[in-house]
Amino acid sequence: NKGKHRHFMEKEIYEQPEAIAYVLANYISLIENPADPIPSFDFASIPSLAISACGTAYLAGLIGKYWFEHYARLPVEIDVASEFRYREIPLSPQSAALFISQSGETADTLASLRYCKKLGLKIGAIVNAAESSIAREADAVFPILAGPEIGVASTKAFTCQLAVLAALAISAARTRGTVTENEVQALVRSLAEMPRIMGQVLNSIQPQIELLARELSKYRDALYLGRGTSFPLAMEGALKLKEISYIHAEGYAAGELKHGPIALIDKDMPVIVIAPFDRFFNKTVSNMEEVAARGGRVILVTDEKGATASKLDTMHTIVLPAVDEIIAPMIFSLPIQLLAYHTAVFMGTDVDQPRNLAKSVTVE
Ligand code: M6R
C-alpha cells in the first residue's frame, strides 16, 4: 500500500525518519553496553575487517569503511561481491567479514560469504530480510530493520544500513579503545538526532528539489563529486539517478576530476557536488571552481556553514542543516534520493520497476 504516495520509492524515502529511529532504538544499546559484546564479533582482537556487497549495499559498506578506519582504527578490505568472490584475497582467518544485503539473497554476496567462511573468518551479515540465505549462513546477524522495501531503487534500506554500520563502527571503536568515553557519548547523541533532522529536511526540501529535477531531466548526462564519505555518496547519487531516470550519471572522488572526467565538462554536463562543511570542504570547493571555470553547471549540496563559505555562483544550491560528521551521509542521502526520484517522475519512467532491473539479483 502506497498510502498518499505516488510510488513506493517516494513512500520509502519519507519513511526514513521513523525507520532510522527504530534502528537506533535497537542499536544504541549495543554501543552503550560494553558488557554485552556483539555475538561472535570481538572487534578488539580482529586485525582487519573484510566487507563485501553489491550495488547500493556496497556503497553503504564503502562509507562504513571510512568509519571503521577513522573511529576504530580497523583496516577494512572492501570490494563489490562479484570481484571479491574471485579475487583470491589473502585474508587472515583471525579477521572478520561483513556482508551487506537488503534482500539477503544476492548471489554474488552469498558466494563471497561462503568464500570467507571456508577461510575460517567470523561472518557477520547486515540484512533486511531476516529469513534469507545470507542471514542463515552468518555467525552474527545485524538486522537492518528498515521494514519491507518494495521500490527497486534502494532508499530506506541504504540509510538504515548506514545507521547499523555507524553503530557497529562506534561500538568497535569503544572496544578497541580508540575513542574516549566523551567522544562515544557525543557520537551517540549525534546519531540520536538523526530522525528529527531527517524529518525536518524531508518537510522542507521537496519544492526546490522538484524545480531542480525539472531542470535536470533536460540533460543526458550528470556527474556527481564528493570527498571522504561524500565520495561513496556521490556514486550512490549517480547509481540512483541512472537506474530510475536512465540519465547517464557517474560518481567520482572530487580529487579525481583532473585525472580524466574534467574533459567532459561543458554547459551540457551538470555536476552535482556533495560537500558538507567538513575537513574536505575547501578542497571540494576548489574542484567546483574548476568545473565552473569550464562552463560546467554546478549543483551544490551543502549545509548552512558551507553555503556561507562558498562564494561560487551555482546553478542551484541545496542547503541542509549543519550536522555532525557521522550523520552527514544519512542526511545528505535525502536530497540525493529525492532528486533522482523527481527527475524520474518528470521523465515518465516506471520509477518502482525500472527497466531491466530486479529487486533481488539471485544469479551472478
Ligand atoms: O538485496 P541487496 O542489497 O543485496 O541488493 C544489492 C543491489 O542489487 C541493490 O542495492 C541495487 O544496486 C539497487 N537497485 C540500487 O538501488
Residues whose N, C-alpha, C, O or C-beta is under 5 A from the ligand:
A	BS01	M6R	C54 G55 T56 A57 I100 S101 Q102 S103 G104 T106 V152 A153 S154 K359 V361
